Amino acid sequence: MGGNRVVRVAKFVVIGVLAVAVFGLLITLLWNWLMPGLFGWHTIGFWQALGLFLLARLLVGGFRGGPPHRPRRWRRRMLDRWEQMTPEERERFRQGLREHWCPPGPEEAPQP
């Protein structure tokens, strides 16, 4: 039983190393193909590409995994609250969202 676990861990490590190498190579190739021609920037090496990938993941996406179809808790809570609202409460909620997020139209714009 223990030998099977070692094999699985070894496969996981090998696949992980291959994935990192492929991502690094792809980022290097795409950067060196696009950026110097579009913006006049310098080309980068493999390790710089891996650093760029790590930085982008940390700043934008994080390293969360899991299936993308998994429902989020906040969405379920919001739907439950929405179902419990009266039509008047729903309209007040919509109006509050409009006031907060929608820019004023030409007829609603303040006059100087």
C-alpha positions as CSV (number, residue, x, y, z in Angstrom):
1,M,0.0,0.0,0.0
2,G,2.9,2.4,0.8
3,G,4.6,1.8,-2.5
4,N,1.5,2.8,-4.4
5,R,1.4,6.1,-2.4
6,V,5.1,6.8,-3.3
7,V,4.3,6.2,-7.0
8,R,1.4,8.6,-6.8
9,V,3.4,11.3,-5.1
10,A,6.2,10.9,-7.7
11,K,3.8,11.2,-10.5
12,F,2.3,14.3,-9.0
13,V,5.8,15.9,-8.6
14,V,6.8,15.0,-12.2
15,I,3.5,16.4,-13.6
16,G,4.0,19.5,-11.5
17,V,7.5,20.1,-12.7
18,L,6.4,19.5,-16.3
19,A,3.5,22.0,-15.9
20,V,5.8,24.7,-14.5
21,A,8.3,24.1,-17.3
22,V,5.5,24.3,-19.9
23,F,4.0,27.5,-18.4
24,G,7.5,29.1,-18.2
25,L,8.2,28.2,-21.8
26,L,4.8,29.4,-23.0
27,I,5.2,32.7,-21.2
28,T,8.7,33.2,-22.5
29,L,7.7,32.5,-26.1
30,L,4.6,34.7,-26.0
31,W,6.4,37.6,-24.3
32,N,9.3,37.5,-26.6
33,W,7.0,37.2,-29.6
34,L,4.6,40.0,-28.7
35,M,6.2,42.6,-26.3
36,P,9.4,43.6,-28.3
37,G,7.4,44.1,-31.5
38,L,4.4,45.9,-29.9
39,F,6.0,48.1,-27.3
40,G,9.8,47.8,-27.9
41,W,10.4,46.1,-24.6
42,H,13.3,43.7,-24.0
43,T,13.1,40.0,-24.3
44,I,13.0,37.8,-21.2
45,G,14.5,34.5,-20.2
46,F,12.8,31.4,-18.8
47,W,13.4,32.2,-15.1
48,Q,12.1,35.8,-15.6
49,A,9.0,34.3,-17.3
50,L,8.4,32.1,-14.3
51,G,8.8,35.1,-12.0
52,L,6.3,37.0,-14.1
53,F,3.9,34.1,-13.9
54,L,4.2,33.9,-10.1
55,L,3.8,37.7,-9.7
56,A,0.7,37.7,-12.0
57,R,-0.9,34.8,-10.1
58,L,-0.3,36.4,-6.7
59,L,-1.6,39.9,-7.8
60,V,-4.6,38.8,-9.9
61,G,-5.7,35.2,-9.4
62,G,-4.1,33.7,-6.4
63,F,-3.5,29.9,-6.4
64,R,-7.1,28.8,-5.6
65,G,-7.9,25.5,-7.2
66,G,-11.0,23.3,-7.3
67,P,-13.8,22.9,-9.8
68,P,-15.1,26.2,-11.3
69,H,-18.7,25.0,-11.1
70,R,-18.8,24.8,-7.3
71,P,-21.4,27.3,-6.0
72,R,-20.2,30.1,-3.8
73,R,-21.7,30.7,-0.4
74,W,-22.3,34.4,-0.8
75,R,-24.5,33.7,-3.9
76,R,-26.7,31.3,-2.0
77,R,-27.1,33.7,0.9
78,M,-27.9,36.5,-1.4
79,L,-30.5,34.4,-3.2
80,D,-32.1,33.4,0.1
81,R,-32.3,37.0,1.2
82,W,-33.7,38.1,-2.2
83,E,-36.5,35.5,-2.0
84,Q,-37.4,36.7,1.5
85,M,-37.8,40.4,0.3
86,T,-41.1,41.9,-0.5
87,P,-41.5,43.5,-4.0
88,E,-41.1,47.0,-2.3
89,E,-37.9,46.0,-0.7
90,R,-36.6,44.6,-3.9
91,E,-37.3,47.8,-5.7
92,R,-35.6,49.8,-3.0
93,F,-32.6,47.6,-3.3
94,R,-32.5,48.0,-7.1
95,Q,-32.8,51.8,-6.7
96,G,-30.0,51.8,-4.2
97,L,-27.8,49.9,-6.7
98,R,-28.7,52.3,-9.5
99,E,-27.9,55.3,-7.4
100,H,-24.6,53.9,-6.3
101,W,-23.3,52.3,-9.5
102,C,-25.0,53.9,-12.5
103,P,-23.8,57.3,-13.7
104,P,-26.5,60.0,-14.0
105,G,-28.1,60.4,-17.3
106,P,-28.3,63.6,-19.3
107,E,-31.6,64.6,-17.7
108,E,-30.3,63.8,-14.2
109,A,-27.0,65.6,-14.5
110,P,-26.4,68.4,-12.1
111,Q,-26.6,71.9,-13.6
112,P,-23.6,74.2,-13.3
